[in-house]
Amino acid sequence: MSALLQLTNVNRSFGGVHAVDNVSVEIEEGTIFGLIGPNGAGKTTLVNLVTGYIRPQSGSIKLLSPPPPASEKGSNSPPPLAGEGRVGAAVELARRPPHAVAGMGIARTFQTLRLYRNLTALENVLAGMHLRRRDDTLQQLIPIPAFLKEDRRRWQHARELLARVGLDPDKFGNRQAATLSYGDQRRLEVARALALNPHLLILDEPAAGMNPAEKDRVRALIQQLNQDGLTVLLIDHDMRLVMGVCRHIAVLNFGRKIADGPPATVSQDPAVITAYLGSQAQKTAAHVPGSEEMDVAATSTAVSAEPTSPLLEVRDLQVSYGAIQAVRGVSFGVAKGEIVALIGANGAGKSTILNSLSGVLRPHSGVARFGELDLTTAPPDRIVSQGLIQVPEGREILARLTVRENLELGAWGRSNGRSAHRDIEGLMKQFPILGQRRDLPAGQLSGGEQQILAIARGLLAQPKLLLLDEPSLGLAPQMVDTVFDVIKKIHNDGVTILLVEQNALRALEIADRAYVVETGRILLSGTGAALRRNPEVQKAYLGG
């Protein structure tokens, strides 16, 4: 089978961040090709490079033996770039604008929905045909029957595309896109991409936020489109979906390709396991969940009960982003003095849980209590004043302010200025790197140093419970070690911690108890030691 798309030594940086680092990938015609990797690995950036939304700084992106430019039968509209896109010719896509790439037969959906919400479903599909239409200015000025024939044909084709993705055109065609369910909006976005008559369809997180039944329908749709002859590039965090439908998978981490091959090979690749489960995974086989026989006696005694008098109690928590249900009936507790970890793959709902506890998001239903405080109704400032402090994902330090000024903001709500000043000085001694850089703009710190600053800023609010959201995200292995040493020291000083962390093995090493979150639900729970031996943990990350 011949290659359809070939990427060779593609590079793209944003400042000092190598988002795509010397990546080479080849996608065969007629296949379903998967692109996976941890959060921030560079997947969507790579798709944006292929589709022309971003230009690469070096490397080649070639469409090999491309189809004729997308056009309707009977249309005399020229291709987006005149004279190119011939059958049998290799076309360089690297510096073409998005409309030209689309005209070569490459269509995509987006990680977040990009529908025209106030247009009907049929009108959204018709909008996807824009590169296949002739200039219809005369038709708009003089709507005589001869000119309306093409319109009727396009409307009929739009109805057929809706039916193709499982949307009844009689039922859904004239409904505004905003009124459709989330799963149906995702299907509509696929129909609009198909309106371009593509040869390669790129699906970016098509199953994000869906329930299991909706994901099954997405799986069936992808497989049917592929059986119809369409080449598919699939990016998704649901490893069961990716491993189930893809014939070949490439894995990115920190912008580099670390693995490439069939699903069964990729899922057992040591570099992939390390990328998803943490840098400690390959130090010993026993550290890989499920790689050793389960110690039944140890496991049975290690599984912990929920705390009887929790500092934080969560019951049946449900959180949605519009039509997307991100958290589905989650229940757990945190006792005073514990480290409790929430682990799971990207998009599982972990950060959403933390944001709902800190008042950033309002849950749809459920109970969340911190002592006597109802977290589902309390404003964020009251939650902070009661001692529940969140260190957000991505650190969120103020880059233009100095290290010391960032720390001073962490103590903003404290009434005793002298005490706050002593604590700032104490933290700069406890974490010498902050003291050495106290007068530098925080934006000049490394990623690991910024994370330490963010944690120290949170400590200055005198937390009774500290929520840490992905503290190791994007850090080099040696800085991950430093950050986890900081977390252990904070805990030894008496701070209760709820840790959200994608680096599962490092989190389970220090956690008293942990919960595995998958698609918004608690899949597993137990002690950190028990979950480290549980093969279901690896399945939650890598499928199977």
VEXMAR-378340 format. One record per residue (C-alpha): residue number from 1; residue in one letter; x, y, z. Coordinates in pm, 1 decimal. Layout:
N
<NUM a <X Y Z>>
...
This chain:
544
<1 m <0.0 0.0 0.0>>
<2 s <143.1 340.6 -94.5>>
<3 a <196.8 634.7 139.2>>
<4 l <-48.3 924.3 124.8>>
<5 l <113.8 1173.8 365.3>>
<6 q <483.5 1197.6 449.3>>
<7 l <635.3 1420.3 718.1>>
<8 t <1013.9 1440.0 723.4>>
<9 n <1218.7 1607.5 1000.3>>
<10 v <943.7 1859.8 1081.5>>
<11 n <1030.8 2121.4 1343.6>>
<12 r <833.5 2394.8 1516.3>>
<13 s <928.3 2589.2 1829.8>>
<14 f <748.7 2854.9 2030.2>>
<15 g <1016.6 3055.5 2204.8>>
<16 g <1230.4 2799.8 2384.7>>
<17 v <966.8 2525.2 2370.2>>
<18 h <1021.8 2258.9 2102.1>>
<19 a <657.3 2176.7 2033.0>>
<20 v <743.6 1953.5 1734.6>>
<21 d <1101.0 1831.5 1734.4>>
<22 n <1237.9 1662.4 1420.2>>
<23 v <929.0 1446.3 1367.3>>
<24 s <904.3 1206.7 1072.7>>
<25 v <580.3 1016.3 1007.2>>
<26 e <437.5 830.9 707.4>>
<27 i <65.0 760.5 672.8>>
<28 e <-40.6 490.5 429.0>>
<29 e <-337.0 541.7 202.4>>
<30 g <-652.0 361.2 316.5>>
<31 t <-547.0 314.4 679.7>>
<32 i <-660.8 445.0 1017.9>>
<33 f <-349.2 603.0 1168.9>>
<34 g <-338.3 698.6 1538.1>>
<35 l <-140.8 985.3 1690.4>>
<36 i <-118.8 975.9 2069.6>>
<37 g <90.0 1115.2 2352.0>>
<38 p <61.2 1273.5 2697.4>>
<39 n <-74.5 1621.4 2751.4>>
<40 g <145.3 1880.9 2578.3>>
<41 a <320.2 1621.8 2360.1>>
<42 g <268.4 1824.5 2039.7>>
<43 k <-13.9 1631.4 1873.5>>
<44 t <-244.8 1920.4 1788.0>>
<45 t <53.7 2135.9 1690.0>>
<46 l <155.0 1867.7 1440.1>>
<47 v <-197.1 1861.5 1295.3>>
<48 n <-192.4 2241.2 1269.8>>
<49 l <133.3 2216.6 1074.7>>
<50 v <-13.8 1962.1 832.7>>
<51 t <-329.2 2167.5 773.7>>
<52 g <-151.7 2501.0 728.4>>
<53 y <-267.3 2675.3 1047.6>>
<54 i <98.3 2698.1 1156.3>>
<55 r <407.7 2702.3 937.1>>
<56 p <696.5 2468.1 1016.5>>
<57 q <1039.5 2621.9 1070.1>>
<58 s <1206.4 2334.0 886.8>>
<59 g <1126.9 1996.6 739.3>>
<60 s <894.3 1867.3 470.0>>
<61 i <522.8 1780.9 464.9>>
<62 k <428.5 1609.1 140.9>>
<63 l <100.1 1481.3 4.8>>
<64 l <199.9 1187.2 -212.1>>
<65 s <-5.6 1087.7 -518.0>>
<66 p <-279.4 1327.1 -408.1>>
<67 p <-631.6 1310.6 -546.9>>
<68 p <-756.3 1582.3 -780.9>>
<69 p <-845.7 1903.0 -597.8>>
<70 a <-1182.8 1873.3 -426.3>>
<71 s <-1455.5 1982.4 -666.5>>
<72 e <-1802.4 1879.3 -759.7>>
<73 k <-1892.3 1706.0 -1078.0>>
<74 g <-1963.4 1968.0 -1338.6>>
<75 s <-1779.8 2240.8 -1149.0>>
<76 n <-1522.4 2446.4 -1337.8>>
<77 s <-1380.0 2607.0 -1026.1>>
<78 p <-998.2 2603.7 -1022.6>>
<79 p <-794.6 2432.0 -752.1>>
<80 p <-685.9 2654.9 -461.3>>
<81 l <-338.9 2685.5 -613.9>>
<82 a <-356.6 2678.5 -992.0>>
<83 g <-172.4 2403.0 -1174.0>>
<84 e <-99.6 2192.1 -863.3>>
<85 g <-261.1 1887.8 -708.4>>
<86 r <-221.2 1662.2 -1012.9>>
<87 v <-269.4 1289.6 -969.5>>
<88 g <69.0 1123.2 -929.8>>
<89 a <252.8 1439.1 -823.1>>
<90 a <399.5 1487.5 -474.5>>
<91 v <279.3 1820.0 -335.3>>
<92 e <468.2 2010.7 -64.5>>
<93 l <217.7 2136.9 194.8>>
<94 a <461.4 2298.0 437.2>>
<95 r <399.3 2660.8 347.0>>
<96 r <52.5 2655.6 199.9>>
<97 p <-238.4 2840.4 363.4>>
<98 p <-519.3 2634.4 518.2>>
<99 h <-764.5 2678.6 230.1>>
<100 a <-504.4 2548.9 -16.7>>
<101 v <-434.0 2241.9 197.7>>
<102 a <-808.3 2178.7 229.0>>
<103 g <-839.5 2209.1 -148.6>>
<104 m <-585.9 1928.4 -184.4>>
<105 g <-827.7 1695.6 -6.3>>
<106 i <-725.3 1721.6 360.4>>
<107 a <-1017.2 1791.0 595.7>>
<108 r <-1019.2 1809.4 973.1>>
<109 t <-1235.9 1839.8 1279.6>>
<110 f <-1121.9 2033.2 1585.6>>
<111 q <-1041.6 1950.9 1946.5>>
<112 t <-1318.2 2189.7 2053.0>>
<113 l <-1637.8 2221.9 1850.1>>
<114 r <-1619.8 2484.3 1574.0>>
<115 l <-1974.1 2467.4 1438.1>>
<116 y <-2180.5 2764.8 1326.3>>
<117 r <-2415.6 2738.1 1620.1>>
<118 n <-2693.2 2958.7 1482.1>>
<119 l <-2702.1 2789.3 1142.1>>
<120 t <-2898.6 2470.5 1080.4>>
<121 a <-2729.8 2133.7 1049.9>>
<122 l <-2777.7 2138.6 672.2>>
<123 e <-2636.3 2490.1 645.5>>
<124 n <-2327.0 2382.1 841.8>>
<125 v <-2268.1 2099.2 595.9>>
<126 l <-2319.2 2332.6 299.5>>
<127 a <-2054.9 2565.6 447.4>>
<128 g <-1808.1 2278.0 417.6>>
<129 m <-1858.6 2276.0 39.8>>
<130 h <-1720.0 2626.3 -9.5>>
<131 l <-1408.0 2510.3 -196.7>>
<132 r <-1618.4 2302.2 -434.4>>
<133 r <-1856.2 2579.0 -549.0>>
<134 r <-1841.9 2797.0 -854.7>>
<135 d <-1884.5 3171.4 -825.2>>
<136 d <-2259.9 3206.6 -773.1>>
<137 t <-2291.4 3586.4 -776.1>>
<138 l <-2515.1 3578.0 -1084.7>>
<139 q <-2728.0 3305.5 -929.4>>
<140 q <-2785.2 3518.7 -621.4>>
<141 l <-2883.5 3819.6 -833.7>>
<142 i <-3107.1 3627.9 -1076.9>>
<143 p <-3254.2 3318.8 -901.3>>
<144 i <-3397.0 3152.8 -1211.1>>
<145 p <-3464.0 2773.7 -1218.1>>
<146 a <-3164.2 2692.8 -1438.6>>
<147 f <-2931.1 2845.6 -1179.8>>
<148 l <-3109.6 2677.8 -887.6>>
<149 k <-3039.9 2326.4 -1013.8>>
<150 e <-2691.6 2322.8 -860.0>>
<151 d <-2835.0 2448.0 -529.9>>
<152 r <-3084.8 2163.2 -517.1>>
<153 r <-2808.2 1912.5 -588.6>>
<154 r <-2592.5 2049.7 -308.6>>
<155 w <-2883.8 2038.7 -62.9>>
<156 q <-2945.6 1676.2 -154.0>>
<157 h <-2577.5 1592.8 -108.4>>
<158 a <-2579.6 1765.9 233.9>>
<159 r <-2876.2 1548.9 336.1>>
<160 e <-2686.4 1238.8 225.2>>
<161 l <-2383.8 1340.8 432.9>>
<162 l <-2598.2 1388.8 742.9>>
<163 a <-2741.6 1042.7 692.4>>
<164 r <-2392.3 904.0 640.1>>
<165 v <-2282.6 1013.1 988.2>>
<166 g <-2602.6 887.2 1150.5>>
<167 l <-2810.5 1207.5 1161.8>>
<168 d <-3157.1 1173.7 1009.4>>
<169 p <-3182.8 1475.0 772.6>>
<170 d <-3562.6 1494.0 816.0>>
<171 k <-3525.1 1507.2 1194.3>>
<172 f <-3206.1 1710.1 1234.8>>
<173 g <-3148.0 1892.3 906.2>>
<174 n <-3338.5 2210.3 988.7>>
<175 r <-3245.0 2228.8 1354.8>>
<176 q <-2991.8 2486.8 1470.5>>
<177 a <-2657.6 2327.3 1550.5>>
<178 a <-2668.0 2468.4 1905.0>>
<179 t <-2983.2 2265.7 1983.0>>
<180 l <-2824.8 1929.1 1902.0>>
<181 s <-2683.4 1703.4 2171.1>>
<182 y <-2306.8 1708.1 2218.0>>
<183 g <-2261.0 1372.2 2047.0>>
<184 d <-2473.6 1484.0 1751.0>>
<185 q <-2274.5 1808.3 1722.2>>
<186 r <-1957.6 1599.3 1694.3>>
<187 r <-2121.1 1395.7 1417.4>>
<188 l <-2227.1 1714.1 1240.2>>
<189 e <-1869.1 1839.1 1247.5>>
<190 v <-1759.6 1516.9 1075.6>>
<191 a <-2033.6 1562.3 812.3>>
<192 r <-1910.0 1915.4 742.0>>
<193 a <-1554.7 1785.1 698.6>>
<194 l <-1682.0 1516.6 460.1>>
<195 a <-1851.0 1789.5 253.6>>
<196 l <-1503.3 1881.1 131.9>>
<197 n <-1485.2 1537.2 -32.8>>
<198 p <-1151.0 1467.1 140.7>>
<199 h <-894.4 1196.8 77.3>>
<200 l <-751.5 1233.1 430.8>>
<201 l <-977.7 1305.9 728.8>>
<202 i <-807.2 1429.3 1048.1>>
<203 l <-1015.0 1375.8 1362.3>>
<204 d <-884.8 1569.9 1664.1>>
<205 e <-1037.3 1430.9 1986.2>>
<206 p <-1367.6 1318.9 1825.4>>
<207 a <-1471.4 1124.4 2137.0>>
<208 a <-1381.2 1390.4 2397.3>>
<209 g <-1649.8 1425.1 2663.4>>
<210 m <-1864.7 1141.5 2530.8>>
<211 n <-2027.3 863.9 2730.2>>
<212 p <-1945.1 499.3 2646.4>>
<213 a <-2247.6 453.7 2416.5>>
<214 e <-2155.6 765.6 2218.6>>
<215 k <-1796.4 646.0 2191.5>>
<216 d <-1915.8 315.6 2049.5>>
<217 r <-2102.7 508.3 1778.0>>
<218 v <-1791.7 713.9 1703.5>>
<219 r <-1588.0 395.6 1671.3>>
<220 a <-1843.2 247.4 1428.2>>
<221 l <-1849.6 570.2 1223.4>>
<222 i <-1468.7 584.9 1191.6>>
<223 q <-1453.2 223.3 1084.3>>
<224 q <-1732.0 271.0 829.3>>
<225 l <-1566.8 579.9 678.1>>
<226 n <-1243.8 385.7 646.3>>
<227 q <-1422.1 91.1 484.4>>
<228 d <-1563.7 340.8 233.7>>
<229 g <-1204.7 417.0 129.0>>
<230 l <-1121.6 720.9 343.2>>
<231 t <-780.5 751.0 510.3>>
<232 v <-818.5 865.2 872.9>>
<233 l <-570.1 1029.4 1110.1>>
<234 l <-710.0 992.1 1463.4>>
<235 i <-593.8 1188.6 1767.9>>
<236 d <-768.2 1093.3 2091.1>>
<237 h <-692.8 1037.3 2459.0>>
<238 d <-926.5 737.3 2479.9>>
<239 m <-674.5 458.1 2440.5>>
<240 r <-941.4 190.9 2409.2>>
<241 l <-1078.8 373.0 2105.7>>
<242 v <-738.3 436.8 1948.9>>
<243 m <-603.4 87.3 2010.8>>
<244 g <-929.8 -63.8 1890.0>>
<245 v <-959.2 106.2 1550.4>>
<246 c <-606.5 206.7 1442.9>>
<247 r <-379.0 -17.3 1238.4>>
<248 h <-69.2 193.5 1302.7>>
<249 i <12.8 439.3 1582.1>>
<250 a <278.9 705.3 1636.5>>
<251 v <350.9 836.7 1986.2>>
<252 l <479.6 1186.2 2066.2>>
<253 n <629.7 1307.1 2392.6>>
<254 f <781.9 1651.2 2448.3>>
<255 g <748.4 1711.1 2074.3>>
<256 r <953.8 1404.9 1972.8>>
<257 k <833.3 1079.4 1820.3>>
<258 i <916.9 805.3 2070.2>>
<259 a <738.9 507.9 1912.1>>
<260 d <580.8 404.7 1583.6>>
<261 g <411.9 74.2 1499.1>>
<262 p <107.5 -152.4 1539.5>>
<263 p <-110.2 -96.8 1850.6>>
<264 a <1.5 -414.3 2029.5>>
<265 t <367.3 -319.2 1989.6>>
<266 v <321.2 45.2 2086.1>>
<267 s <118.7 -31.3 2401.0>>
<268 q <406.2 -244.3 2537.0>>
<269 d <688.4 -12.2 2429.0>>
<270 p <897.1 85.6 2736.7>>
<271 a <927.2 448.0 2619.8>>
<272 v <548.5 474.8 2582.2>>
<273 i <484.1 324.7 2925.1>>
<274 t <734.0 570.2 3071.8>>
<275 a <572.0 865.2 2892.8>>
<276 y <226.9 778.4 3023.5>>
<277 l <302.0 628.3 3363.8>>
<278 g <615.6 812.3 3469.0>>
<279 s <992.7 809.6 3456.5>>
<280 q <1016.3 548.3 3733.5>>
<281 a <831.1 289.8 3525.6>>
<282 q <1137.7 127.3 3373.1>>
<283 k <1364.7 125.6 3678.8>>
<284 t <1225.4 -215.9 3760.8>>
<285 a <962.5 -431.0 3599.5>>
<286 a <781.8 -445.6 3931.0>>
<287 h <712.1 -74.6 3902.3>>
<288 v <495.7 -118.2 3593.0>>
<289 p <134.4 -179.9 3695.6>>
<290 g <43.8 -535.2 3605.0>>
<291 s <396.8 -645.4 3510.6>>
<292 e <427.7 -869.4 3814.3>>
<293 e <185.4 -1122.8 3956.4>>
<294 m <-64.8 -974.1 4193.4>>
<295 d <23.7 -1032.3 4556.2>>
<296 v <-325.0 -1134.3 4666.9>>
<297 a <-254.5 -1114.6 5036.6>>
<298 a <-89.0 -775.0 5012.2>>
<299 t <-360.0 -639.9 4789.1>>
<300 s <-644.4 -760.7 5004.6>>
<301 t <-498.3 -595.6 5314.7>>
<302 a <-382.3 -282.1 5135.5>>
<303 v <-717.3 -172.1 4992.9>>
<304 s <-826.7 114.7 5213.4>>
<305 a <-1170.6 218.3 5326.4>>
<306 e <-1303.9 568.9 5283.7>>
<307 p <-1222.4 795.6 5580.2>>
<308 t <-1493.2 804.7 5848.4>>
<309 s <-1437.4 1173.6 5930.5>>
<310 p <-1305.5 1329.4 5609.7>>
<311 l <-1164.8 1679.3 5587.6>>
<312 l <-1300.2 1684.3 5230.3>>
<313 e <-1610.2 1486.2 5133.6>>
<314 v <-1730.5 1451.7 4773.4>>
<315 r <-2046.0 1257.0 4682.2>>
<316 d <-2207.3 1201.5 4341.3>>
<317 l <-2037.8 1505.7 4189.2>>
<318 q <-2152.2 1590.1 3834.6>>
<319 v <-1985.0 1867.1 3631.2>>
<320 s <-2057.0 1970.0 3272.4>>
<321 y <-1917.7 2212.9 3017.3>>
<322 g <-2234.2 2295.1 2826.3>>
<323 a <-2332.9 1970.5 2655.9>>
<324 i <-2012.6 1791.7 2765.9>>
<325 q <-2046.7 1594.1 3089.2>>
<326 a <-1692.3 1590.6 3220.8>>
<327 v <-1751.2 1443.4 3569.5>>
<328 r <-2011.9 1170.5 3618.8>>
<329 g <-2112.9 1090.2 3977.0>>
<330 v <-1768.3 1097.1 4142.4>>
<331 s <-1743.3 1019.4 4515.5>>
<332 f <-1432.6 1020.0 4735.5>>
<333 g <-1293.7 1156.4 5060.3>>
<334 v <-969.7 1299.6 5197.8>>
<335 a <-876.6 1267.1 5565.2>>
<336 k <-661.2 1515.0 5752.5>>
<337 g <-290.2 1443.7 5704.3>>
<338 e <-328.3 1228.7 5393.4>>
<339 i <-189.7 1252.7 5044.0>>
<340 v <-468.6 1138.0 4812.1>>
<341 a <-401.6 1111.9 4439.0>>
<342 l <-640.2 1132.0 4144.4>>
<343 i <-472.9 967.0 3847.0>>
<344 g <-586.9 885.6 3495.0>>
<345 a <-529.4 964.1 3130.2>>
<346 n <-569.0 1306.1 2970.5>>
<347 g <-930.2 1419.5 2950.4>>
<348 a <-1045.8 1188.5 3230.7>>
<349 g <-1192.8 1478.9 3432.8>>
<350 k <-929.5 1514.7 3705.0>>
<351 s <-863.5 1888.2 3667.2>>
<352 t <-1237.0 1953.4 3634.2>>
<353 i <-1287.4 1792.7 3976.0>>
<354 l <-1027.9 2024.0 4132.9>>
<355 n <-1171.2 2332.3 3962.3>>
<356 s <-1517.4 2250.4 4094.2>>
<357 l <-1380.5 2208.0 4448.6>>
<358 s <-1202.9 2546.0 4440.3>>
<359 g <-1509.3 2731.3 4310.4>>
<360 v <-1377.6 2797.0 3960.0>>
<361 l <-1653.8 2574.8 3816.7>>
<362 r <-2001.6 2514.2 3953.4>>
<363 p <-2105.1 2147.9 3962.4>>
<364 h <-2436.3 2049.1 3807.8>>
<365 s <-2525.0 1836.2 4108.9>>
<366 g <-2373.9 1646.4 4399.2>>
<367 v <-2216.0 1721.1 4736.6>>
<368 a <-1872.5 1868.5 4808.2>>
<369 r <-1799.9 1972.3 5166.4>>
<370 f <-1478.5 2104.1 5319.6>>
<371 g <-1541.3 2085.4 5691.3>>
<372 e <-1866.5 2278.5 5730.2>>
<373 l <-1824.7 2472.0 5405.4>>
<374 d <-2043.5 2381.7 5106.1>>
<375 l <-1802.5 2402.2 4812.1>>
<376 t <-2081.0 2378.5 4552.9>>
<377 t <-2213.0 2724.7 4645.6>>
<378 a <-1928.3 2908.1 4820.5>>
<379 p <-1739.8 3175.4 4619.0>>
<380 p <-1368.9 3114.1 4550.4>>
<381 d <-1246.5 3383.5 4790.0>>
<382 r <-1438.0 3227.5 5079.3>>
<383 i <-1304.2 2883.2 4989.4>>
<384 v <-948.0 3022.3 4998.0>>
<385 s <-1008.0 3200.0 5328.9>>
<386 q <-1117.1 2868.3 5483.1>>
<387 g <-786.6 2706.5 5384.1>>
<388 l <-857.0 2514.2 5062.1>>
<389 i <-588.5 2629.6 4818.0>>
<390 q <-533.3 2519.7 4458.7>>
<391 v <-204.8 2528.6 4267.1>>
<392 p <-341.7 2523.9 3911.3>>
<393 e <-227.7 2323.7 3610.7>>
<394 g <24.2 2522.2 3408.2>>
<395 r <145.4 2704.7 3723.6>>
<396 e <-18.9 3041.2 3633.7>>
<397 i <262.9 3248.2 3779.9>>
<398 l <271.6 3618.7 3688.0>>
<399 a <565.9 3626.9 3450.1>>
<400 r <640.5 4000.8 3462.3>>
<401 l <643.2 4022.3 3840.4>>
<402 t <950.1 3918.4 4037.2>>
<403 v <971.3 3594.8 4232.6>>
<404 r <921.7 3782.3 4558.3>>
<405 e <622.7 3977.8 4424.3>>
<406 n <458.0 3649.8 4320.4>>
<407 l <510.4 3518.7 4672.8>>
<408 e <367.4 3836.4 4824.8>>
<409 l <51.1 3789.4 4620.3>>
<410 g <13.3 3443.5 4772.1>>
<411 a <-9.3 3607.3 5116.5>>
<412 w <-246.1 3883.8 4997.8>>
<413 g <-540.9 3765.9 5206.2>>
<414 r <-350.4 3738.7 5532.2>>
<415 s <-414.2 4002.5 5797.5>>
<416 n <-80.3 3976.7 5975.9>>
<417 g <179.8 4131.1 5742.7>>
<418 r <475.4 4059.1 5969.4>>
<419 s <389.0 3691.4 5988.2>>
<420 a <350.5 3676.4 5610.0>>
<421 h <690.6 3845.6 5565.3>>
<422 r <855.3 3588.8 5795.5>>
<423 d <692.7 3304.8 5602.5>>
<424 i <814.2 3445.6 5268.5>>
<425 e <1169.0 3463.8 5400.8>>
<426 g <1132.8 3113.3 5542.3>>
<427 l <1016.3 2970.3 5209.0>>
<428 m <1304.9 3134.3 5023.1>>
<429 k <1540.3 2959.7 5266.7>>
<430 q <1348.0 2632.2 5240.6>>
<431 f <1364.6 2652.1 4860.6>>
<432 p <1703.7 2821.3 4799.3>>
<433 i <1642.9 2857.7 4424.9>>
<434 l <1365.5 3107.6 4504.0>>
<435 g <1590.2 3306.6 4735.0>>
<436 q <1865.0 3319.3 4475.0>>
<437 r <1622.2 3450.9 4212.6>>
<438 r <1402.3 3667.1 4432.8>>
<439 d <1448.2 3979.7 4219.3>>
<440 l <1421.8 3810.6 3878.7>>
<441 p <1100.7 3824.6 3673.9>>
<442 a <924.6 3492.8 3732.2>>
<443 g <898.3 3436.9 3357.0>>
<444 q <1276.1 3391.5 3342.3>>
<445 l <1265.2 3084.7 3568.0>>
<446 s <1276.7 2734.9 3423.6>>
<447 g <957.5 2528.6 3419.7>>
<448 g <1058.6 2336.3 3731.8>>
<449 e <1153.6 2653.7 3916.8>>
<450 q <819.1 2810.3 3821.5>>
<451 q <640.1 2504.6 3962.1>>
<452 i <825.8 2536.2 4291.9>>
<453 l <731.3 2905.7 4298.1>>
<454 a <365.1 2819.3 4234.0>>
<455 i <364.2 2566.7 4520.1>>
<456 a <536.5 2812.2 4754.6>>
<457 r <283.6 3081.3 4661.0>>
<458 g <5.0 2838.5 4751.0>>
<459 l <165.9 2758.9 5086.9>>
<460 l <165.7 3127.1 5180.4>>
<461 a <-215.5 3115.5 5189.1>>
<462 q <-175.2 2874.8 5486.6>>
<463 p <-364.9 2579.5 5339.3>>
<464 k <-542.6 2316.9 5544.0>>
<465 l <-585.9 2125.8 5216.7>>
<466 l <-358.2 2187.7 4917.4>>
<467 l <-486.1 2091.5 4570.3>>
<468 l <-196.0 2027.0 4331.4>>
<469 d <-293.8 2003.3 3963.8>>
<470 e <-35.1 1828.7 3741.6>>
<471 p <274.3 1961.1 3923.0>>
<472 s <512.7 1758.5 3702.2>>
<473 l <352.6 1857.7 3370.0>>
<474 g <612.4 1939.3 3103.3>>
<475 l <913.0 1903.5 3332.0>>
<476 a <1240.4 1725.6 3262.3>>
<477 p <1291.8 1405.4 3469.7>>
<478 q <1540.0 1561.9 3712.4>>
<479 m <1297.6 1848.1 3782.8>>
<480 v <1015.5 1598.2 3834.2>>
<481 d <1227.9 1442.1 4109.4>>
<482 t <1280.3 1785.0 4267.0>>
<483 v <909.6 1873.5 4259.7>>
<484 f <806.5 1541.3 4415.9>>
<485 d <1069.9 1589.3 4687.2>>
<486 v <907.3 1927.1 4758.8>>
<487 i <562.2 1765.2 4779.9>>
<488 k <687.3 1502.0 5025.1>>
<489 k <851.5 1770.1 5241.1>>
<490 i <530.5 1976.8 5248.7>>
<491 h <334.0 1669.7 5353.4>>
<492 n <586.5 1586.6 5627.1>>
<493 d <530.5 1939.7 5757.0>>
<494 g <164.3 1849.8 5814.9>>
<495 v <-15.2 1973.5 5501.1>>
<496 t <-298.3 1757.3 5365.3>>
<497 i <-268.5 1715.9 4986.7>>
<498 l <-506.2 1620.5 4705.3>>
<499 l <-282.3 1551.0 4407.2>>
<500 v <-391.4 1533.0 4043.3>>
<501 e <-109.4 1381.9 3843.4>>
<502 q <-69.3 1212.2 3506.3>>
<503 n <265.3 1063.6 3614.9>>
<504 a <87.6 771.2 3778.0>>
<505 l <379.0 582.7 3929.9>>
<506 r <533.7 885.8 4098.0>>
<507 a <193.6 981.8 4238.3>>
<508 l <128.9 628.3 4367.7>>
<509 e <473.3 620.8 4532.5>>
<510 i <383.5 903.7 4768.7>>
<511 a <4.2 866.6 4797.4>>
<512 d <-161.3 710.5 5101.0>>
<513 r <-465.0 637.2 4884.3>>
<514 a <-553.5 697.5 4521.5>>
<515 y <-842.6 693.8 4276.8>>
<516 v <-816.4 609.5 3906.7>>
<517 v <-1044.2 835.0 3699.9>>
<518 e <-1160.5 733.2 3353.2>>
<519 t <-1406.2 934.3 3137.6>>
<520 g <-1537.9 1125.0 3438.7>>
<521 r <-1591.9 823.8 3666.5>>
<522 i <-1395.2 654.5 3945.6>>
<523 l <-1272.3 329.4 3791.8>>
<524 l <-1050.4 201.2 4075.2>>
<525 s <-950.3 300.9 4427.0>>
<526 g <-713.5 173.2 4691.4>>
<527 t <-380.5 235.5 4854.3>>
<528 g <-95.5 360.6 4640.8>>
<529 a <91.2 32.8 4694.5>>
<530 a <-206.2 -179.6 4582.9>>
<531 l <-274.2 23.9 4271.6>>
<532 r <91.6 6.5 4166.9>>
<533 r <43.6 -369.9 4126.9>>
<534 n <-293.9 -347.8 3956.7>>
<535 p <-288.6 -415.2 3578.3>>
<536 e <-611.6 -217.4 3537.3>>
<537 v <-415.6 103.5 3602.5>>
<538 q <-208.3 54.9 3288.7>>
<539 k <-523.0 -29.1 3091.6>>
<540 a <-681.0 298.7 3201.6>>
<541 y <-389.3 483.4 3042.1>>
<542 l <-301.1 268.1 2742.0>>
<543 g <-614.9 67.7 2669.5>>
<544 g <-645.5 -307.2 2646.2>>
